[in-house]
Amino acid sequence: MVQVRNVMTPDPVTVRVDSPVSEAAGLLRKYHIGGLPVMDGDRVAGIVTETDILSLLDVGDISDDLWLPSPLEVIEVPVREFINWEKTKRALTEIGNVEVRRVMSSPVVAIDEDADIADAAAQMLHEGIARLPVLRDGRLVGIVTRADIVRGIGMSSEEGS
């Protein structure tokens, strides 16, 4: 049996509930990861993923007359159209200032470090998620992803040979 603690990433990068979305997006990019546990003090309050952040770009929520031009359009569009572009830029700035708590998935689905990776896999499949915060006595100690579990399955087959 391979336990979650054997395949998890310890001390994962986190973000606070009141951090701006731009900070979360920057951390995802910097560390090449798809999601971050969101902390409220010592408690894992949720998880924020690339998908959660991209959902903010469903610009219908901001305004119906926004458009995101392609580079060619920027060159071809007459100057009067840039009034809209200013509005679009302002809206994108506003998205970056939204607090993470407004886009995170919550309540968080987590797993104990002593659990079997098969349980972690089952939980991910059941919930349709790609990562689980790992807890020890209710405190965050790591994060486990689908890729970690695949690696763990490989570890257990090597032990058997």
Protein Blocks (a to p, Z undefined) as FASTA:
>chain_A
ZZfklmmcehiadddfkbcfklmmmmmmmnopabdcddehjbcfbdcdfklmmmmmmmml
momkbccddfklmmmpcfklmmmmmmmmmmmmmmmmpcfklmmccddddddfkbcfklmm
mmmmmnopabdcddeehiafbdcdfklmmmmmmmmmmmmZZ
